[in-house]
Amino acid sequence: MMATQKPRNPAAPLKTFRNLITFRLHLLAGRSERHSENYYRARFDLNLPECRVIGITGGYGHVTFKKVCEDANLEKSYASRIINRLVERGYIEKVENPSDQRSVILTLTTEGRGLHHDLVEAAEALNRQLTEVLSPEQNRTMMACLLLLTERLSVIEASANSDPMLAVGPNPEPVAPPLPAVGQSEVKIDSALARQLHQLLARALDDAR
């Protein structure tokens, strides 16, 4: 059953998407993707998905193809092409999965491990460049907010899979998931800092246009 639409006033001013957090996140993510793509191509002759696959594989040590697809948010066919290219370049090798003959385990070669080390250093430098406008406390607050929003999207997607009409609807009582420790201390979200962070990001994005 379709949701009932409220009557519209043709003379009413139209609202803007620019103040929606989803719009801001998409804008920030798009610019971050473009900048990161150019950054890694110039330094390593690798595109961003290839760097992510190397980073994920190195982080686990040994990882299944399925897990790489999940963590990198890649379609299996596209991920397979990326991994084959990295195998051909000598960064990744495939080994048999002893627990499942239908799948393979991915691991980094010696050359791949050296590349992973360089990629981590480059990624940390890129992150410092982006977040230097934030104080340490603002940085922790931002990470905590991103974790909360990611968890919230997981809940929304699970609801939508069971009932598409629940994808967008009345907001239930929010339930905050447990947050990981940062720097050996628990992350606590300060609402004033969260608002300040949102305003800071909005101004930064406006200035960038």
Secondary structure, DSSP 8 states (H G I E B T S, - for coil): ---------TTS----STTSHHHHHHHHHHHHHHHHHHHHHHHHS--HHHHHHHHHHHHHSEEEHHHHHHHHT--HHHHHHHHHHHHHTTSEEEEE-TT-TTSEEEEE-HHHHHHHHHHHHHHHHHHHHHHTTS-HHHHHHHHHHHHHHHHHHHHHHHHHHH-GGGSSSS----------EETTEE----HHHHHHHHHHHHHHHHHH-
